[in-house]
Amino acid sequence: MSSAAIEEKEADLNICAKLKIMLESQGYQVVMTREDDSYLSKEERVAAVNASGADLLVSVHCNYSEDDSSQSGVHVNYANDDKKSKSLAENIDAALVKETGAKDQGSNSCDFSIVNDTDMPAVLVEAGYLSNESEGSELADDVYENSVAKGIAKGVLATLNR
């Protein structure tokens, strides 16, 4: 098993910092649950998100496959039975694939508390597989992280500007 070129928390924070700048430049207020390596439990994250009054939630992560290092691609999870979350997920997935050229693993509903226990449309973006040597290297690259953030931003903007 090869070690990833970057730790997930670092890639996530890098992408989110870029995403924040992109959305703020379009006039949107962005609330981050964390901007450093601090730890928040699932329950604390849900409580913080619900207290924020945000219009939508985008949780950014990187995937990892213990069993198959050839797994690759982006994937967007959305809250169960929520049409607005599904639309947000589809918009982000399409824009993310277009911006990065990554394999499209699509979007589907999930049972993650961060998207199902929050009070607004919510998605969890899997920006790629750190267990895939090539994709892991890309996720450690500033230009690629920028493409990921741009794809997410375009998907968010497509949803908010309807």
Backbone as a printed PyTorch tensor [residue, N CA C, xyz], in Angstrom:
tensor([[[  0.8520,  -1.1820,   0.0000],
         [  0.0000,   0.0000,   0.0000],
         [  0.8920,   1.2380,   0.0000]],

        [[  0.6880,   2.1280,  -0.9670],
         [  1.4920,   3.3420,  -1.0240],
         [  0.8640,   4.4180,  -0.1480]],

        [[  1.7160,   5.2820,   0.3710],
         [  1.1730,   6.3710,   1.1860],
         [  0.7370,   7.5040,   0.2650]],

        [[ -0.2960,   8.2000,   0.6650],
         [ -0.8500,   9.2750,  -0.1510],
         [  0.1360,  10.4430,  -0.2100]],

        [[  0.0740,  11.1840,  -1.3060],
         [  0.9450,  12.3380,  -1.4910],
         [  0.5520,  13.4870,  -0.5590]],

        [[ -0.6730,  13.4420,  -0.0470],
         [ -1.1760,  14.4890,   0.8420],
         [ -2.1810,  13.8400,   1.7910]],

        [[ -2.2790,  14.3630,   3.0070],
         [ -3.2840,  13.8570,   3.9380],
         [ -4.6420,  14.4330,   3.5700]],

        [[ -5.6960,  13.6650,   3.8280],
         [ -7.0400,  14.1160,   3.4610],
         [ -7.3590,  15.4660,   4.0610]],

        [[ -7.0910,  15.6390,   5.3460],
         [ -7.4540,  16.8940,   6.0000],
         [ -6.7870,  18.0880,   5.3300]],

        [[ -5.5620,  17.9040,   4.8520],
         [ -4.8500,  18.9950,   4.1870],
         [ -5.4790,  19.3060,   2.8230]],

        [[ -5.7670,  18.2760,   2.0400],
         [ -6.4120,  18.4870,   0.7370],
         [ -7.7810,  19.1420,   0.9140]],

        [[ -8.5550,  18.6410,   1.8870],
         [ -9.8910,  19.1990,   2.1380],
         [ -9.8110,  20.6820,   2.4810]],

        [[ -8.9110,  21.0220,   3.4080],
         [ -8.7830,  22.4250,   3.8180],
         [ -8.2920,  23.3070,   2.6800]],

        [[ -7.3540,  22.8120,   1.8720],
         [ -6.8650,  23.5780,   0.7260],
         [ -7.9920,  23.8730,  -0.2560]],

        [[ -8.7680,  22.8410,  -0.5850],
         [ -9.8760,  22.9980,  -1.5320],
         [-10.9150,  23.9650,  -0.9650]],

        [[-11.2500,  23.8060,   0.3040],
         [-12.2720,  24.6590,   0.9140],
         [-11.8300,  26.1220,   1.0150]],

        [[-10.5470,  26.3540,   1.2920],
         [-10.0410,  27.7310,   1.3430],
         [-10.1870,  28.3940,  -0.0260]],

        [[ -9.8710,  27.6560,  -1.0830],
         [-10.0090,  28.1760,  -2.4440],
         [-11.4870,  28.3900,  -2.7880]],

        [[-12.3190,  27.4430,  -2.4210],
         [-13.7600,  27.5340,  -2.6780],
         [-14.3520,  28.7520,  -1.9810]],

        [[-13.9430,  28.9840,  -0.7520],
         [-14.4350,  30.1430,   0.0100],
         [-14.1330,  31.4400,  -0.7380]],

        [[-12.9050,  31.5930,  -1.1990],
         [-12.5040,  32.7980,  -1.9330],
         [-13.3430,  32.9570,  -3.1970]],

        [[-13.5430,  31.8650,  -3.9300],
         [-14.3190,  31.9190,  -5.1700],
         [-15.7600,  32.3520,  -4.9190]],

        [[-16.3930,  31.7840,  -3.9050],
         [-17.7860,  32.1200,  -3.6230],
         [-17.9180,  33.5270,  -3.0520]],

        [[-16.9760,  33.9220,  -2.1940],
         [-17.0150,  35.2850,  -1.6540],
         [-16.8100,  36.3170,  -2.7550]],

        [[-15.9960,  35.9880,  -3.7520],
         [-15.7660,  36.9260,  -4.8610],
         [-17.0370,  37.1320,  -5.6920]],

        [[-17.9970,  36.2060,  -5.5520],
         [-19.2880,  36.3210,  -6.2480],
         [-20.3530,  36.9430,  -5.3390]],

        [[-19.9340,  37.4100,  -4.1640],
         [-20.8390,  38.1080,  -3.2650],
         [-21.5350,  37.2400,  -2.2230]],

        [[-21.1540,  35.9860,  -2.1330],
         [-21.7890,  35.0930,  -1.1740],
         [-21.0180,  35.0940,   0.1410]],

        [[-21.7410,  34.9550,   1.2390],
         [-21.1220,  34.8000,   2.5460],
         [-20.8670,  33.3130,   2.7560]],

        [[-19.6650,  32.9680,   3.1710],
         [-19.2860,  31.5730,   3.3730],
         [-18.9530,  31.3600,   4.8460]],

        [[-19.5490,  30.3430,   5.4350],
         [-19.2570,  29.9730,   6.8170],
         [-18.5450,  28.6230,   6.7810]],

        [[-17.3760,  28.5770,   7.4020],
         [-16.6030,  27.3350,   7.4430],
         [-16.7950,  26.6950,   8.8150]],

        [[-16.9400,  25.3700,   8.8640],
         [-17.0170,  24.7120,  10.1640],
         [-15.6330,  24.6460,  10.8020]],

        [[-14.5940,  24.6550,   9.9590],
         [-13.2250,  24.7370,  10.4710],
         [-12.3120,  25.2380,   9.3630]],

        [[-11.2630,  25.9840,   9.7700],
         [-10.2930,  26.5030,   8.8090],
         [ -8.8790,  26.0950,   9.1740]],

        [[ -8.7780,  25.1820,  10.1410],
         [ -7.4730,  24.6670,  10.5520],
         [ -7.6390,  23.1960,  10.9260]],

        [[ -6.6260,  22.6310,  11.5150],
         [ -6.6370,  21.2060,  11.8190],
         [ -7.3540,  20.8750,  13.1370]],

        [[ -8.2930,  21.7220,  13.5360],
         [ -9.0480,  21.4470,  14.7570],
         [-10.0530,  20.3260,  14.5010]],

        [[-10.4050,  19.6140,  15.5700],
         [-11.3220,  18.4880,  15.4290],
         [-12.7060,  18.8710,  15.9210]],

        [[-13.7050,  18.5340,  15.1320],
         [-15.1020,  18.6660,  15.5400],
         [-15.7650,  17.3140,  15.3290]],

        [[-16.5210,  16.8660,  16.3120],
         [-17.2610,  15.6110,  16.1520],
         [-18.3670,  15.8120,  15.1140]],

        [[-18.9470,  14.7180,  14.6510],
         [-20.0750,  14.8060,  13.7090],
         [-21.1900,  15.6570,  14.2970]],

        [[-21.4810,  15.4300,  15.5650],
         [-22.5700,  16.1570,  16.2230],
         [-22.2620,  17.6520,  16.3130]],

        [[-20.9990,  17.9840,  16.6090],
         [-20.5980,  19.3960,  16.6850],
         [-20.6720,  20.0580,  15.3090]],

        [[-20.3040,  19.3250,  14.2760],
         [-20.3920,  19.8850,  12.9200],
         [-21.8380,  20.1560,  12.5350]],

        [[-22.7140,  19.2000,  12.7930],
         [-24.1380,  19.3650,  12.4740],
         [-24.7070,  20.5650,  13.2390]],

        [[-24.3920,  20.6650,  14.5350],
         [-24.8940,  21.7730,  15.3580],
         [-24.3800,  23.1180,  14.8230]],

        [[-23.1020,  23.1780,  14.4550],
         [-22.5230,  24.4210,  13.9400],
         [-23.1700,  24.8200,  12.6210]],

        [[-23.3860,  23.8490,  11.7560],
         [-24.0140,  24.1270,  10.4620],
         [-25.4440,  24.6290,  10.6570]],

        [[-26.2080,  23.9480,  11.4950],
         [-27.5910,  24.3560,  11.7240],
         [-27.6750,  25.7280,  12.3800]],

        [[-26.7270,  26.0640,  13.2470],
         [-26.7140,  27.3700,  13.9110],
         [-26.3010,  28.4940,  12.9580]],

        [[-25.6410,  28.1360,  11.8600],
         [-25.1060,  29.1510,  10.9470],
         [-26.1800,  29.8600,  10.1300]],

        [[-27.3260,  29.2130,   9.9350],
         [-28.3620,  29.7940,   9.0920],
         [-28.0200,  29.7510,   7.6080]],

        [[-27.0960,  28.8970,   7.2370],
         [-26.6530,  28.8170,   5.8360],
         [-27.7800,  28.3630,   4.9170]],

        [[-27.6770,  28.7740,   3.6460],
         [-28.6570,  28.3800,   2.6270],
         [-28.4110,  26.9690,   2.1280]],

        [[-27.1530,  26.5300,   2.1790],
         [-26.8170,  25.1650,   1.7810],
         [-25.4980,  24.7690,   2.4010]],

        [[-25.2390,  23.4660,   2.3840],
         [-24.0150,  22.9210,   2.9650],
         [-23.2680,  22.1100,   1.9110]],

        [[-21.9680,  22.3700,   1.8150],
         [-21.0830,  21.5600,   0.9790],
         [-19.9660,  21.0590,   1.8850]],

        [[-19.9230,  19.7560,   2.1110],
         [-18.8840,  19.1270,   2.9120],
         [-17.9090,  18.4700,   1.9410]],

        [[-16.6310,  18.8350,   2.0310],
         [-15.6290,  18.3700,   1.0680],
         [-14.7230,  17.3240,   1.7090]],

        [[-14.5410,  16.2210,   1.0010],
         [-13.7080,  15.1080,   1.4750],
         [-12.9490,  14.4980,   0.3040]],

        [[-12.0360,  13.6030,   0.6310],
         [-11.3610,  12.7810,  -0.3720],
         [-11.6510,  11.3290,  -0.0290]],

        [[-11.8310,  10.5320,  -1.0360],
         [-12.1360,   9.1220,  -0.8740],
         [-10.8540,   8.3190,  -0.6660]],

        [[-11.0070,   7.0850,  -0.2140],
         [ -9.8840,   6.1630,  -0.0480],
         [-10.4120,   4.7440,  -0.1700]],

        [[ -9.7490,   3.9400,  -0.9710],
         [-10.1450,   2.5410,  -1.1120],
         [ -9.0280,   1.6570,  -0.5830]],

        [[ -9.3070,   0.9610,   0.5020],
         [ -8.3180,   0.0420,   1.0910],
         [ -8.0160,  -1.1230,   0.1500]],

        [[ -9.0270,  -1.5490,  -0.6090],
         [ -8.9430,  -2.7810,  -1.3890],
         [ -8.5450,  -2.6010,  -2.8470]],

        [[ -8.7420,  -1.3930,  -3.3960],
         [ -8.5440,  -1.2240,  -4.8320],
         [ -7.9200,   0.1350,  -5.1210]],

        [[ -6.6020,   0.1640,  -5.2660],
         [ -5.9030,   1.4340,  -5.4990],
         [ -6.1490,   1.9870,  -6.9050]],

        [[ -6.8470,   1.2280,  -7.7570],
         [ -7.1630,   1.7470,  -9.0930],
         [ -8.4590,   2.5630,  -9.0910]],

        [[ -9.2140,   2.5020,  -7.9890],
         [-10.4500,   3.3020,  -7.8970],
         [-10.1120,   4.7670,  -8.0970]],

        [[-10.9510,   5.4640,  -8.8810],
         [-10.7130,   6.8840,  -9.1060],
         [-12.0390,   7.5810,  -9.3950]],

        [[-11.9960,   8.8880,  -9.3160],
         [-13.1450,   9.6840,  -9.7180],
         [-13.7800,  10.4760,  -8.6020]],

        [[-14.6570,  11.3840,  -9.0280],
         [-15.3860,  12.2300,  -8.0970],
         [-16.7820,  11.6690,  -7.8920]],

        [[-17.3130,  11.9350,  -6.7140],
         [-18.6120,  11.3990,  -6.3340],
         [-19.2600,  12.4100,  -5.4000]],

        [[-20.5660,  12.6460,  -5.5600],
         [-21.2540,  13.5970,  -4.6890],
         [-22.4520,  12.9120,  -4.0410]],

        [[-22.4620,  12.9140,  -2.7190],
         [-23.5570,  12.3350,  -1.9410],
         [-24.5240,  13.4420,  -1.5350]],

        [[-25.7930,  13.1080,  -1.4400],
         [-26.7790,  14.1090,  -1.0210],
         [-27.7480,  13.5140,  -0.0130]],

        [[-28.4490,  14.4020,   0.6740],
         [-29.3860,  14.0050,   1.7190],
         [-30.5030,  13.1480,   1.1320]],

        [[-30.8890,  12.1280,   1.8670],
         [-31.9780,  11.2380,   1.4450],
         [-33.2640,  12.0040,   1.1820]],

        [[-33.9390,  11.6580,   0.1040],
         [-35.2740,  12.1850,  -0.2020],
         [-35.3540,  13.7020,  -0.2100]],

        [[-34.2880,  14.3850,  -0.5960],
         [-34.3200,  15.8460,  -0.6540],
         [-34.0010,  16.2960,  -2.0740]],

        [[-35.0190,  16.8160,  -2.7670],
         [-34.8540,  17.1990,  -4.1800],
         [-33.8520,  18.3300,  -4.3600]],

        [[-33.8260,  19.2920,  -3.4280],
         [-32.8750,  20.4100,  -3.5440],
         [-31.4460,  19.9140,  -3.3530]],

        [[-31.2460,  18.9980,  -2.4200],
         [-29.9110,  18.4250,  -2.2120],
         [-29.4840,  17.6250,  -3.4390]],

        [[-30.4160,  16.8820,  -4.0130],
         [-30.1040,  16.0920,  -5.2110],
         [-29.7150,  17.0130,  -6.3660]],

        [[-30.4380,  18.1020,  -6.5500],
         [-30.1310,  19.0540,  -7.6120],
         [-28.7510,  19.6790,  -7.3900]],

        [[-28.4520,  20.0710,  -6.1490],
         [-27.1340,  20.6200,  -5.8170],
         [-26.0470,  19.5990,  -6.1270]],

        [[-26.2600,  18.3540,  -5.7330],
         [-25.2790,  17.2910,  -5.9800],
         [-25.0400,  17.0930,  -7.4750]],

        [[-26.1170,  17.0640,  -8.2490],
         [-25.9770,  16.8710,  -9.6970],
         [-25.2520,  18.0340, -10.3500]],

        [[-25.5490,  19.2690,  -9.9090],
         [-24.8710,  20.4430, -10.4590],
         [-23.3800,  20.4280, -10.1270]],

        [[-23.0490,  20.0910,  -8.8860],
         [-21.6380,  20.0470,  -8.4850],
         [-20.9150,  18.9240,  -9.2170]],

        [[-21.5410,  17.7480,  -9.2930],
         [-20.9110,  16.6110,  -9.9630],
         [-20.5830,  16.9520, -11.4170]],

        [[-21.5430,  17.5150, -12.1390],
         [-21.3330,  17.8420, -13.5540],
         [-20.2220,  18.8720, -13.7180]],

        [[-20.2300,  19.9210, -12.9020],
         [-19.2180,  20.9710, -13.0090],
         [-17.8440,  20.4630, -12.5830]],

        [[-17.8150,  19.6090, -11.5800],
         [-16.5560,  19.0550, -11.0810],
         [-15.8880,  18.1780, -12.1380]],

        [[-16.6580,  17.3430, -12.7760],
         [-16.1240,  16.4840, -13.8350],
         [-15.6150,  17.3360, -15.0010]],

        [[-16.3830,  18.3630, -15.3530],
         [-15.9880,  19.2340, -16.4590],
         [-14.6910,  19.9860, -16.1490]],

        [[-14.5550,  20.4970, -14.9270],
         [-13.3710,  21.2840, -14.5570],
         [-12.1240,  20.4360, -14.3630]],

        [[-12.2770,  19.2360, -13.8320],
         [-11.1060,  18.4200, -13.4790],
         [-10.7680,  17.3430, -14.4990]],

        [[-11.7570,  16.9280, -15.2870],
         [-11.5470,  15.8070, -16.1870],
         [-11.5330,  14.4710, -15.4620]],

        [[-11.8980,  14.4840, -14.1790],
         [-11.9090,  13.2600, -13.3770],
         [-13.0300,  12.3290, -13.8310]],

        [[-12.8610,  11.0610, -13.5360],
         [-13.8940,  10.0600, -13.8120],
         [-15.1500,  10.4320, -13.0200]],

        [[-16.2990,  10.3150, -13.6670],
         [-17.5700,  10.6540, -13.0390],
         [-18.1600,   9.4270, -12.3630]],

        [[-18.2030,   9.4410, -11.0400],
         [-18.8550,   8.3590, -10.3040],
         [-20.2820,   8.7440,  -9.9210]],

        [[-20.7240,   9.9120, -10.3940],
         [-22.1130,  10.3010, -10.2100],
         [-22.4390,  10.8130,  -8.8230]],

        [[-23.7380,  10.8330,  -8.5550],
         [-24.2190,  11.3040,  -7.2630],
         [-25.3170,  10.3620,  -6.7810]],

        [[-25.4240,  10.2190,  -5.4850],
         [-26.5000,   9.3980,  -4.9390],
         [-26.7880,   9.7720,  -3.4920]],

        [[-27.9540,   9.3730,  -3.0160],
         [-28.3190,   9.6610,  -1.6340],
         [-27.4720,   8.8110,  -0.6950]],

        [[-27.3280,   9.2980,   0.5260],
         [-26.4750,   8.6200,   1.4920],
         [-27.0650,   8.7660,   2.8870]],

        [[-26.4310,   8.1080,   3.8440],
         [-26.9290,   8.1970,   5.2150],
         [-25.9480,   8.9140,   6.1460]],

        [[-25.1000,   9.7840,   5.5930],
         [-24.1600,  10.5400,   6.4200],
         [-24.9110,  11.5950,   7.2250]],

        [[-24.5970,  11.6930,   8.5200],
         [-25.3040,  12.6510,   9.3740],
         [-25.0710,  14.0880,   8.9350]],

        [[-23.9060,  14.4130,   8.3880],
         [-23.6230,  15.7970,   8.0150],
         [-24.5720,  16.2920,   6.9200]],

        [[-25.0890,  15.4050,   6.0970],
         [-26.0540,  15.8560,   5.0880],
         [-27.5020,  15.5720,   5.4810]],

        [[-27.7350,  14.5660,   6.2880],
         [-29.1170,  14.2180,   6.6270],
         [-29.6450,  14.8900,   7.8890]],

        [[-28.7540,  15.3400,   8.7720],
         [-29.2020,  15.9380,  10.0290],
         [-29.1150,  17.4600,  10.0150]],

        [[-28.8080,  18.0320,   8.8700],
         [-28.7390,  19.4840,   8.7530],
         [-30.0470,  20.0170,   8.1700]],

        [[-30.2850,  21.3140,   8.4090],
         [-31.5810,  21.9210,   8.0970],
         [-31.6730,  22.5390,   6.7100]],

        [[-30.6770,  22.3390,   5.8810],
         [-30.6560,  22.9600,   4.5550],
         [-30.2300,  21.9210,   3.5210]],

        [[-30.4320,  22.2270,   2.2240],
         [-29.9070,  21.3050,   1.2110],
         [-28.4160,  21.0650,   1.4780]],

        [[-28.0030,  19.7950,   1.3990],
         [-26.6430,  19.4510,   1.8020],
         [-26.0640,  18.3470,   0.9330]],

        [[-24.7580,  18.4820,   0.6570],
         [-24.0410,  17.4620,  -0.1060],
         [-22.6840,  17.1920,   0.5350]],

        [[-22.1750,  16.0010,   0.2800],
         [-20.8280,  15.6250,   0.6750],
         [-20.0900,  15.2680,  -0.6080]],

        [[-19.0890,  16.0670,  -0.9320],
         [-18.3160,  15.9000,  -2.1670],
         [-17.0870,  15.0440,  -1.8830]],

        [[-16.9260,  13.9770,  -2.6470],
         [-15.7020,  13.1790,  -2.6190],
         [-14.8860,  13.6170,  -3.8290]],

        [[-13.7970,  14.3760,  -3.5820],
         [-13.0460,  15.0400,  -4.6440],
         [-12.0820,  14.1290,  -5.3920]],

        [[-11.9660,  12.8890,  -4.9720],
         [-11.0610,  11.9510,  -5.6260],
         [-10.5250,  10.9540,  -4.6190]],

        [[ -9.7540,   9.9970,  -5.1000],
         [ -9.2300,   8.9190,  -4.2630],
         [ -7.7600,   9.1560,  -3.9180]],

        [[ -7.4880,   9.3380,  -2.6420],
         [ -6.1030,   9.4680,  -2.1960],
         [ -5.3590,   8.1470,  -2.3210]],

        [[ -6.0890,   7.0330,  -2.3500],
         [ -5.4670,   5.7140,  -2.4710],
         [ -5.0080,   5.4180,  -3.9010]],

        [[ -5.4430,   6.2200,  -4.8560],
         [ -5.0110,   6.0940,  -6.2460],
         [ -3.7790,   6.9870,  -6.4070]],

        [[ -2.6530,   6.3950,  -6.7650],
         [ -1.3970,   7.1520,  -6.7970],
         [ -1.4860,   8.4020,  -7.6670]],

        [[ -2.0550,   8.2690,  -8.8510],
         [ -2.1660,   9.4000,  -9.7610],
         [ -3.1160,  10.4760,  -9.2190]],

        [[ -4.2770,  10.0430,  -8.7610],
         [ -5.2620,  10.9980,  -8.2450],
         [ -4.7830,  11.6240,  -6.9340]],

        [[ -4.1130,  10.8370,  -6.1100],
         [ -3.5530,  11.3690,  -4.8730],
         [ -2.5400,  12.4670,  -5.1360]],

        [[ -1.7160,  12.2730,  -6.1560],
         [ -0.7480,  13.3070,  -6.5390],
         [ -1.4550,  14.5540,  -7.0470]],

        [[ -2.5100,  14.3590,  -7.8320],
         [ -3.2780,  15.5060,  -8.3210],
         [ -3.8940,  16.2880,  -7.1670]],

        [[ -4.4290,  15.5750,  -6.1800],
         [ -5.0730,  16.2400,  -5.0430],
         [ -4.0640,  16.9920,  -4.1790]],

        [[ -2.7760,  16.7070,  -4.3470],
         [ -1.7210,  17.4360,  -3.6390],
         [ -1.2240,  18.6230,  -4.4570]],

        [[ -1.7300,  18.7830,  -5.6770],
         [ -1.2740,  19.8310,  -6.5890],
         [ -2.1930,  21.0520,  -6.4940]],

        [[ -1.5830,  22.2150,  -6.3050],
         [ -2.3370,  23.4590,  -6.1370],
         [ -3.2580,  23.7550,  -7.3190]],

        [[ -2.7820,  23.5280,  -8.5260],
         [ -3.5850,  23.8100,  -9.7210],
         [ -4.7980,  22.8760,  -9.7880]],

        [[ -4.5870,  21.6030,  -9.4810],
         [ -5.7030,  20.6540,  -9.5010],
         [ -6.6970,  20.9680,  -8.3900]],

        [[ -6.1850,  21.2840,  -7.1850],
         [ -7.0880,  21.6670,  -6.0950],
         [ -7.9370,  22.8680,  -6.5070]],

        [[ -7.3350,  23.7900,  -7.2410],
         [ -8.0550,  24.9540,  -7.7340],
         [ -9.1640,  24.5320,  -8.7030]],

        [[ -8.8840,  23.5500,  -9.5510],
         [ -9.8990,  23.0400, -10.4840],
         [-11.0520,  22.3810,  -9.7320]],

        [[-10.7320,  21.6570,  -8.6640],
         [-11.7710,  21.0300,  -7.8390],
         [-12.6480,  22.1200,  -7.2210]],

        [[-12.0080,  23.1250,  -6.6250],
         [-12.7580,  24.2150,  -5.9940],
         [-13.6200,  24.9440,  -7.0210]],

        [[-13.0700,  25.1650,  -8.2030],
         [-13.8100,  25.8560,  -9.2600],
         [-15.0280,  25.0430,  -9.6940]],

        [[-14.8670,  23.7400,  -9.8150],
         [-15.9970,  22.8890, -10.1760],
         [-17.0880,  22.9280,  -9.1280]],

        [[-16.6910,  22.8340,  -7.8560],
         [-17.6770,  22.8960,  -6.7820],
         [-18.3740,  24.2550,  -6.7990]],

        [[-17.5870,  25.3270,  -6.9400],
         [-18.1560,  26.6790,  -6.9630],
         [-19.1690,  26.8260,  -8.0980]],

        [[-18.8190,  26.3420,  -9.2860],
         [-19.7430,  26.4520, -10.4230],
         [-21.0360,  25.6920, -10.1560]],

        [[-20.9340,  24.5290,  -9.5180],
         [-22.1320,  23.7620,  -9.1780],
         [-22.9940,  24.4710,  -8.1500]],

        [[-22.3440,  25.0810,  -7.1630],
         [-23.0670,  25.8520,  -6.1400],
         [-23.7580,  27.0460,  -6.7890]],

        [[-23.0170,  27.7810,  -7.6270],
         [-23.5740,  28.9730,  -8.2750],
         [-24.7350,  28.6070,  -9.2000]],

        [[-24.6110,  27.4950,  -9.9010],
         [-25.7060,  27.0560, -10.7800],
         [-26.9660,  26.7780,  -9.9600]],

        [[-26.7860,  26.2870,  -8.7530],
         [-27.9170,  25.9820,  -7.8830],
         [-28.5110,  27.2480,  -7.2780]],

        [[-27.6490,  28.1370,  -6.7880],
         [-28.1270,  29.3560,  -6.1300],
         [-28.7110,  30.3750,  -7.0960]],

        [[-28.2400,  30.3590,  -8.3270],
         [-28.6720,  31.3720,  -9.3070],
         [-29.8650,  30.9530, -10.1350]],

        [[-30.6330,  29.9610,  -9.6560],
         [-31.8170,  29.5170, -10.4040],
         [-32.9810,  30.4050, -10.1280]]])
